[in-house]
Amino acid sequence: MCRTILAVIALLCLGAFDAAKADEVLKFRGVMHASFAEFQQLDDADGHALGMNRHSGLASLADGTVGTCYLVAHTDYIKGAGTFESFNGLTLKDGSELWYRASGRTRVEGANSLFEGTVTIVGGKGRFESAKGDGTFTGMRLSPLAVGADLYIDWVINIKK
């Protein structure tokens, strides 16, 4: 009985040490502007285009911290709706960087494009060194995808160190 109690206490202590490496939930909004957008029209369906685009802008974190963010994406859209994959970066004032991939779907509602998807962390430096994890996002582009288009994305990223 005593061994069982000691084993349970040991397991609880190990759990406490695991909690010391507590996961961080990073929530922020990226507000970005398209600096590059190029498309190749395809003949298989009306309005089908493959595209590449780059956005950059500011990130506003839940704790009031401000940083910069960017994304480079490739899209597969029919009349503005479809799937995309992107490589994303977040840089904070202290020089820390977080890099993550996103994949999602875009749908068109009126003049706006709404998107959502999932995130996988691929690396980082500084405070995000050796980070792993995943997350989700939602966002909206306020005009068709082209150079000059503005968008915002609300990110929720679960960082495991």
N, C-alpha and C positions, 0 to 999 in steps of 0.2 A: 504494500500500500504506500509506504514511504517513497519507494522508487517511482511509483506512478505519479505521486504528487510532485516530486522533484523533476520528473520528465515534463510534466505540464508547465511548471514554473519556468524551466529552461526554454521550452517552446515559446512561452509568452514573452520572455526576455528577448529571444531572437526576433520575435515580431516587433518588439519595441525598437530594436536596433534598425530593423528594416524601415520603420516609420521615421527614424532619424534621417533617412535618405528620402524624405517625403517628396512625393510627386508635386509638381507645381502646375496649376492650371493657369495658363496665360490667356487672358481675354483682351482683345484689342480690335479697334476699327481701323482699317486701312482706307484712306481716301486717295484715289490715284487718277492719273491722267494718261491717256494713251499717247505715247510718243512714236509708236510704229504699229502699223496694221497693214497686212498684205494678204490677198486672197487669190485662190485659183478656182475658177468656176469649173464644175464638172457637168458632163452631159447626161448623167443617168437620171436626174430628177430636177424639176424646175426649182431654181433657187438653191441648189446644192453647191456649197463651196467649202474648201479646206482653207484654213487660215493660220497665220502666225501673227502674234501681237505682243507688245511690251507696254506695260504700265508702270509708273513710279509715282510716289507721293509720300504722304505722312501717315504715321501710325500713332494712334492715341490709345494708350493702355489704360486699363481700368483704374490703376493707382495714380493716374495723372501724368505719368511719364510719356514723353513724346519721342518718337524715333522716325526713321525712314523705312520705307518698304518698297518692294518691287515685285513684279511677276513677269514671266515670259511664258506664253501659252500657245498651244496649237489647238485649233478648233475644227470640228466637223459639224457644220450647221446646214440645215435646210430652212431657208427663209428666217434665219436668225436664231433658230432653236436647234438644240442637239447636245453633243458631248464635247468636253474639253479636258485637257491635261495641262498642268502648269508647274513650273519650278518657281519657288518664291523665296524671298529673303527679307529678314527684319534686322535692322541695325539700330542699336541703342546708343545713347550718348557716351556710355562708358566704353564703347568699342565692341561690346558683345554682339555676336551675330547668330541668328537662327536660320537654318535652311530647311525647307520642307517642300514636299510635292503635294499637289492637290489634284483631284479628279472630280468631275461633277457634270451636272446637266444644266442647260440654260433653257428657259421657256420665255416666250414673248407675251406680254400683256400690254396691249395698247402701244405706246411709244417706249415703254420700259422693257428691259430684259432682266429677269430674275434668275438667280442661280444659287445652287446649293451643292454640297458634296462633302468629301472626306479628305483628311490630311494625313500624311505620313512624314515624320521628321527624318531628315537624312543627315543632319550634322549641325555643327555650330562651333563657336569659339567664345572665349571669355566665360561668362556666366552660363553659357549653353554648351560648353565643351562636353563631348561624349553624350549629349542628349539623345534620347530615343523617345518615341511616343507617337501619338496619333491625335486626331481631333476632327472637328466639323466646321463648316462655314456656311453662311448665307450672305447674299449680297444683291445689289441692283446696279445696272448700268442705265443711265438716264437718257441715252440716245443710242442709235445704231452703232455697232462696233466699227470705228474708223479712227484715224489719227485725230486727236482732240477730244475723243469721247471721255467722259468722266464716269467713275464708278466708285462704289464703296463696298467693302467686304467686312463682315463681322466674323472674326476668327475665335474659336475656342480650342486651344491646343493643350493637350495633356502631356506634360514633359516628365519623363522618367530619367533619372540620372544614375 
